[in-house]
Amino acid sequence: MSSRAAHMDITNFLESSKIGVEEYIRSFFLRKKAKAEDISPHFKDIVNALEEYTLRGGKRIRAALVRIGYLSISDQPPGENVIKAGAAMELIQSFLLVHDDIVDRDDLRRGAPSLHVILQTWPKGATAGEHQGLAGSLLAGDVAAIWALEEIGRLAMEPVRMLASIQFILEMIEKVLAGEVMDVAGSSGAELDKGDIQKLYELKTASYSFTGPLHLGGLLAGASKLQLDALDSIGTPLGVAFQIMDDMLGMFGEPEATGKPAGADLKEGKKTLLILETLGRLDPGGRNLLLSYMGVKDLGDESVGNARMQIEESGAVRELESIARRLTEQALDDLKVAPLKEKGKLLLSALAKQLLARKY
């Protein structure tokens, strides 16, 4: 298959997967809103806000990876189980992002106000304020997490595989939260080296953005331990490469495209591989200047521009692009010899190359 044909195939696949899972998510929220109507108008407001947040933009990559994980094991067409599991992954994504926006003090998500900003006027009739927004969004994130587990628990599968799927999801969430703890510690001044940051990326990003959905799709298809291990070993380097590229998008991408403020990680004081690589290449004066920008929430556009120039001129961008490329190539080499179906291999390979080529 030519590179152009592979690109067209994965583009069509992603669009088809997105349409299917979003259709299910909408029907899911219709049921939940009807139930909330009988519980409390205040709860229904939370459900409405969570629905808008969940369906706001996004490529539904995690839902697509559930499908790819399934197709890597089975020749049978993906059924409703795969769609429901993909929807569960998207609900987990909402749970994690809602809480992450609070932790990182990010007021913008996918080009619109974060949930804790929207809910500052909740409940109706109350005095608007920051606390209401934080309380409401924390609860909304918790609701999304419970609903995701509920969806997994309703899949039509043997009890043993059902328990394995739920246990896996719980372990996956634990990894993400451990990575979030490391992230917060680093932003608060704790010393983290490049090895720590790579571990953080494996826990916080790769675990639920790549290995998680691939593994879940494999479980739905009845994968062997050997096949699940293969999916995990391929998903981990892809997830780290994805996060590296995401860091560069966050630093150099335009807010209109990324949906987040320019230099958001810098303003939050996050220790990313991009920042650590840059700091290691600067002279003492340059290092102190870049450090002075970190953690300044209201950092101006001129200072963000200066930081971008420092990072680019240091050669850190080229180095991180090279690392992301090597990680992707490692995953693709492992994919070639993995005990997986050819359909899944082709889709995963095409998706990996497309994600690596994202522009910023």
Residue pairs with C-beta under 8 A, 6 or more apart in sequence:
1 9
1 346
3 353
6 346
6 349
6 350
6 353
7 350
7 354
9 346
9 347
9 350
10 347
10 350
10 351
10 354
11 354
13 64
13 67
13 347
14 59
14 60
14 61
14 64
14 351
17 60
17 63
17 64
17 67
17 86
18 59
18 60
18 63
18 64
20 83
20 86
21 60
21 63
21 83
21 86
21 87
21 90
22 55
22 60
24 83
24 84
24 86
24 87
25 54
25 55
25 87
25 90
25 91
26 55
28 87
28 147
28 151
29 47
29 50
29 51
29 54
29 55
32 47
32 51
32 147
33 44
33 47
33 48
33 51
36 43
36 44
36 46
36 47
37 44
41 124
42 122
42 123
42 124
45 122
45 123
45 124
46 119
46 122
46 136
46 139
46 140
46 143
47 143
49 115
49 118
49 119
49 122
49 136
49 140
50 94
50 98
50 115
50 140
50 143
50 144
53 94
53 97
53 98
53 109
53 115
53 118
53 140
54 90
54 91
54 93
54 94
54 144
56 109
56 110
56 112
57 110
57 111
57 259
58 90
58 93
58 110
60 86
60 90
61 209
61 351
61 355
62 86
62 89
62 90
62 92
62 93
62 208
62 209
62 212
62 213
63 83
63 86
63 87
63 89
63 90
63 213
64 86
64 213
64 351
65 89
65 209
65 210
65 213
65 214
65 217
65 235
65 351
66 82
66 85
66 86
66 89
66 213
66 214
66 216
66 217
66 220
67 78
67 82
67 86
67 217
68 214
68 217
68 344
68 347
68 348
68 351
69 213
69 214
69 215
69 216
69 217
69 218
69 220
69 221
69 223
69 231
69 344
70 78
70 82
70 217
70 218
70 220
70 221
70 344
71 78
71 217
71 221
71 341
71 343
71 344
71 347
72 214
72 217
72 218
72 221
72 223
72 227
72 231
72 340
72 341
72 343
72 344
72 345
72 348
73 217
73 218
73 221
73 222
73 223
73 227
73 340
73 341
73 344
74 221
74 222
74 341
75 341
75 343
76 221
80 156
81 155
81 156
81 157
81 220
82 217
82 220
84 151
84 154
84 155
85 151
85 152
85 155
85 165
85 216
85 217
85 220
86 213
87 151
88 148
88 149
88 151
88 152
88 169
89 148
89 208
89 212
89 213
89 216
91 144
91 145
91 147
91 148
91 151
92 144
92 145
92 148
92 169
92 173
92 208
93 208
94 141
94 144
95 141
95 142
95 144
95 145
95 148
96 141
96 176
96 208
97 109
98 114
98 115
98 116
98 137
98 138
98 140
98 141
98 144
99 137
99 138
99 141
99 180
100 106
100 180
101 107
101 109
101 114
101 115
101 116
101 137
102 114
102 116
102 134
102 137
102 138
103 180
103 183
103 184
104 187
104 264
104 268
104 270
105 268
105 297
106 114
106 260
106 261
106 264
106 268
107 113
107 114
107 116
107 117
108 114
108 255
108 259
108 260
108 261
109 115
109 259
109 260
110 259
111 255
111 256
111 259
112 259
114 137
115 133
115 136
115 137
115 140
115 141
116 133
116 134
116 136
116 137
117 133
118 133
119 132
119 133
119 136
119 137
119 140
120 128
120 129
120 130
120 132
120 133
121 128
121 132
122 132
122 133
122 136
123 132
123 136
126 132
145 173
148 169
149 166
149 169
149 170
152 162
152 165
152 166
152 169
153 162
153 166
155 162
155 165
155 220
157 165
157 220
161 219
161 220
161 222
164 219
165 216
165 219
165 220
168 212
168 215
168 216
168 219
169 212
169 216
172 207
172 208
172 211
172 212
172 215
173 208
175 203
175 204
175 207
175 208
176 203
176 204
176 207
176 208
178 203
179 199
179 200
179 201
179 202
179 203
179 204
179 205
179 207
180 204
182 192
182 196
182 199
182 200
182 203
182 204
183 200
183 204
183 270
185 192
186 192
186 196
186 197
186 200
186 270
186 271
187 268
187 269
187 270
187 271
187 295
192 200
192 271
192 276
193 276
194 273
194 276
194 277
197 271
197 272
197 273
197 276
198 240
198 273
201 239
201 240
201 243
201 244
201 273
202 236
202 239
202 240
204 243
205 239
205 240
205 242
205 243
205 246
206 235
206 236
206 237
206 238
206 239
206 240
206 242
206 243
207 239
209 239
209 242
210 235
210 236
210 238
210 239
210 242
211 231
211 232
211 235
211 236
211 239
212 235
214 231
214 232
214 234
214 235
214 348
215 228
215 231
215 232
215 235
218 227
218 228
218 231
219 228
223 231
224 339
226 339
227 338
227 339
227 340
230 334
230 338
230 339
230 340
231 338
231 340
233 334
234 331
234 334
234 335
234 338
234 348
235 331
236 331
237 327
237 328
237 330
237 331
238 327
238 328
238 331
238 352
238 355
240 327
241 323
241 324
241 325
241 327
241 328
241 331
241 352
241 355
241 356
242 355
244 273
244 274
244 320
244 323
244 324
244 327
245 324
245 355
245 356
245 358
245 360
247 265
247 272
247 273
247 274
247 320
248 274
248 317
248 320
248 321
248 360
249 257
249 258
249 358
249 360
250 258
250 260
250 263
250 264
250 265
251 263
251 265
251 266
251 274
251 307
251 308
251 311
251 360
252 308
252 312
252 317
252 360
253 262
253 360
254 262
255 261
255 262
261 267
262 301
262 304
263 299
263 304
263 307
263 308
265 272
265 275
266 275
266 293
266 294
266 299
266 304
266 307
267 295
267 296
267 297
267 298
267 299
268 295
268 297
269 294
269 295
273 320
273 323
274 311
274 316
274 317
274 320
275 290
275 294
275 311
277 314
277 316
277 319
277 320
278 290
278 310
278 311
278 314
278 316
279 287
279 290
279 291
281 314
281 315
281 316
282 290
282 310
282 314
286 310
286 314
289 306
289 310
290 307
290 310
290 311
293 299
293 303
293 304
293 306
293 307
296 303
311 317
324 356
325 356
328 352
328 353
328 356
331 352
332 349
332 352
335 345
335 348
335 349
336 345
338 345
